[in-house]
Amino acid sequence: MTADNIPLPRNGIEEAYTRLIQTLFDALKALENQAAERLSDMKDYYTMWVHQIKTPIAAMDLVLQSGDSPEYSELTENLQRIEQYADMVLCYLRLDSDSSDLVIREYDLDGIIRQAVRKFSSQFIRRRIMLIYEPLNKRVLTDEKWLLFVIEQIISNAVKYTPSGAIEISGEAPLTLCIRDTGIGVAAEDLPRIFEKGYTGCNGRLDKKASGIGLYLCKRICNQLGHQIKAESNGTGTIIKIALETRALEIE
């Protein structure tokens, strides 16, 4: 009988298993640390990339503002879309970050809405879409930057899918923001899934430009802010409602 064939005492077997388990655990932990480090490096790189690319975007926007022609307007609109996609990347990275950059305060809701409307004012004019909006005169407990991102995404979708007609921004009691459009609407079978990651629906697949990320990010942001977002459509228009009255947030 060789030494390898000699049975180990019971406590010896337990010690061997313990050492094996500890070795496997240490190896798994090392792999997790390596993966976390690579993910952190990737997030840092893309965050830096987004901030860097915004500089030439701003420079090109200044140049385009000096022109006054349909071509310049179309280029400006496409440049705004590039900037919006860059903001979506930054938003995506920050939502998964361990550190929260939420600044929860009481804000004038009309002030946030006006910022979003100004951003798309040229598109309203070029596409001849009517904007129906009366001041809501409400204050809301939220994060201004994140709520602005949500409203911009919704208006962007409304403008994109409204060939003609109007977009209306209004309120419902007690504190719900409603953004209505007279666009192509959302199919009934798509409504329950439009906030899912990557889901574009029938109209999105026809458009071939939809990413299925914008509304997904809106849903995640609203969840973090304690807001509720939902969509309604009768097939010839869409209403996005953001309920702002329920809170579980701390004021900074």
CORSULWO-V923157 format. One line per field, one symbol per residue. ss: DSSP state (a for helix, b for strand, c for the rest). psi: psi as a letter, one per 30 degrees, with the letter a starting at -180 (. if undefined). burial: 1 if it has 9 or more other C-alpha atoms within 8 Angstrom, else 0. A space follows every 50 residues. Layout:
ss = ???
psi = ???
burial = ???
This chain:
ss = ccaaaccccaaaaaaaaaaaaaaaaaaaaaaaaaaaaaaaaaaaaaaaaa aaaaaaaaaaaaaaaccccaaaaaaaaaaaaaaaaaaaaaaaaaaccccc cccbbbbbaaaaaaaaaaacaaaaaaacbbbbbcccccbbbbbaaaaaaa aaaaaaaaaaccccbbbbbbbbcccbbbbbbccccccaaaaccccccccc aaaaaaaccccccaaaaaaaaaaaaccbbbbbbccccbbbbbbccccccc cc
psi = kleffkkklefeeeeeeeeeeeeeeeeeeeeeeeeeeeeeeeeeeeeeee eeffefeeeeeeeffflileeeeeeeeeeeeeeeeeeeeeeeeeegkekk gkjjlkljeeeeeeeeeeegeeeeeefhkkkjkkkfhlkkjakeeeeeee eeeeeeeeeegjelblkkjalkkeikkkjklhafakkeffefgfgkkfkf aeeeeeegfkfgeeeeeeeeeeeefglkklkkkgfglkkkkjjgfkkhlk k.
burial = 00000000000010000000000000000000000000000010011001 00010010001001100000011011101000100111111110100000 00111111110110111001011100011010000000011111011111 11111101101111111111100011111111111110011001110011 10111000000111111111111011111010111111111111101000 00
